[in-house]
């Protein structure tokens, strides 16, 4: 089971909406370096090689979808 933090979910949602990393970092109150560390760790946990693979995996796992509250993967 993959559990993600609210910060990770927000970052993934912003990635899915096409925002640049500097926009995501600013929106989350992080530096780009801090965001990169969070994303690298998250992508490793997800087994994703990059942004698009992580977003695709998150959507498949039900972590991101629509305007409703995302589910946790079982």
N, C-alpha and C positions, 0 to 999 in steps of 0.2 A: 504494500500500500504506500502510495506517495502522498505525503502531507506537505502542503506548502503554507507559508506564512501569509498574512494579509499583504505585506509589502511585496512578496514574490508574486502573489496573485495580481496585485495592481500593476506591477512591472510587466507581467505577461499580457495583461489586458491592453496596456499601452503599446506593447510590441505588436500585438494583434491588430491594433488600430492604425499601425504604420508610423507611429511616432519615432523620432530619432532618439538615440541614447541621451544626448544632451537635454532634450525635452523631458524625457522620463526622469533623469536624475534631478532636474530642477523641480519637476512636479512632485517628486517624493522627498525633496529636501536633502538630497545626497550629492556628493561630488561624483563626477563621472568615474573616477577610480573606485569609489565605494560601490557604485552601481555595477561596474564591471566585475568586481569580486563577488557580489551577490548573484549576478547572472551566471558567472562561471561555475559557481558552486551548484546553483539550481540546474543548469544544463547537464552537469556531471551526474547529479542525482536522477535526472530524467533520462539519461542516456542519449541526450540530444547533441548533435555536432554544432548547432548554431541556432540563430533566432528563429528561422522559419520552421526548422525541425521541432524546436521546443514549442512553438505556438501550435503546430499541427498535433503534436503529442498531447498537449494540454486540452485541446478541443476534443480529441478522440477519448481522452480519459474523463471528460465531463468536468474539467476544472475551469473551463471558460465556455460560456455560451450565453447569448442574448443578454437581457437585462435582469434576469432572475439570479438568485443567489447560487453560485457554483456549488456543485456537490463534491464531496471527497471521494476519491477512487476507493473502491473496495477490493 
